């Protein structure tokens, strides 16, 4: 709900509210973002909470002679430079005269039910409540439009901004954030997700006491070192209680999130495009739009926050035929054979997969001409006829005759220096002319800021996806940016290169996913190096990590689960010992962990023993029955000592599945219990356990008792290292 009551703007979702008002001097004073408030019809109550605008104390700057207050002491909706607010700014612009001061004041406001699509970037869809406030710069007539989208059922409010050069001369935009939110009080803790290749999404909590806590990426992608999803908690927030906020960005390029704590007990949060190494030149009348920023609030702890964001990502970010469809069980050739593939080998693997019940067979890297290892051939997207006689079409038909669909790996944004494409178009690579280049995975990035390069990729990939009956595409991207320079931009516009590259990626990916609507696209960037809401606007799922080790996957997938739904990340059962860590783990545990995602296998089934193949067959038929719940169910995390528990429950709470995972085994588990969440307290559930023998009934209990007292876990189930147990709960029909 969006209400305007005089100078007050009040935005409410089912459980949260956010409000601000126009100050007599024209700035927007931020009043509150938290638990839902009843604003009534006159909003008078809020007078009590508005800030004291009088008196610029000590050395602070008075905004103007008439009002004599300082912007530095205020909570604001957007801040500039040069008028007294020294905290993280929202907008920075270098005017034609070299000055950088901005002074934006209220001009007008519009509420409507259908926000216009963004022109240059992907954004949320399906909004029915939208507010746009227009501010005007007093000195240069620049226009700043602030947009809010309200998604009541997800408890999500999004923000974004547009800057229009209103002066008569060109200006250089130095920063345009997406959101600014000022909080009052103390005791805040920031939650963010750091990592690296094969170690994605490690959750860190940092108490915010003073100074700036920054999360950012500057390597051209959202990056596994700092996911753009961050959280804020107050006091002793836990999984199921306490106040917390989550913030994300619908953007896949260089991003910036900053918690700026002022000594006076004020906290400012901003997020947006990373202003470092960024600038954008705008001629008079030209407009720049910042990515959409997503915010959610929960007063029921992190689990509730995650469920808000899961629902939002499923309903308002994911698009296309696959956004809400159950995902097929696939077998991927990468960890089964790496580059050592050919038709014969893959068909013998495919026969095993089909016999086990796999639905989709994916040919990973190595299928195109000259691609014998990772040093060559990216860009030369024609099938290697030595490996696939007659090309991919006959091979795909054979896969289909086994009862499976076929999928293919590509890495469209790259070129190898050793390739025909590079010989013909060396100038399409992103590098500084005449200077040495720092390679990543021995390959170059194509310059996606260049429209000719974008057109080439769209055309070439259209051919690749049409050469055979392809049902799935894994879209990989295996290096970060270095030596950033686009030959398609003039010298003074190189600060635009990284952002224009990101816009180019969206143009290319969107054109292809829309041209091939039946294909299920899976994003990948050396695992999770581009895992964000922008990528999820084009790809319904993303390969979570190149690490398939069960122990590490527990923490990686749990990390993702804070901000992203299970359907958005994929997980595969791989060989033991694991290829990345060398760690051995039971097949049951590898399966149980991978279940809580878009699921598949990535191992040489020809090398699996008869016993394991039988188990895999049973796993697949079990997953087919329950996958809707695993991929789209409402997730809750909990931890008891070293036991990790994840539960997924159906929307109506009648079905649930839970896994309990134990990293280090032993016989000291007398009190281990399963505490399922999300059940209906008034219903009776039959509880079963799934083990290698199939499903086994354990007994019946009320939902209230199960959630309060828990169900005892037989000690034998969790004895070994990396052991786990999967439980199923189904409500009995009422008497
Ligand atoms: C990196 C990906 O993350 C892997 O899964 C695999 O597809 C390789 N690239 C192939 O080169």
Boltz pocket constraint, residues with backbone or C-beta under 6 A from the ligand:
constraints:
  - pocket:
      binder: B
      contacts: [[A, 334], [A, 364], [A, 365], [A, 374], [A, 409], [A, 476], [A, 478], [A, 524], [A, 525], [A, 526], [A, 527], [A, 543], [A, 545], [A, 546]]
      max_distance: 6.0
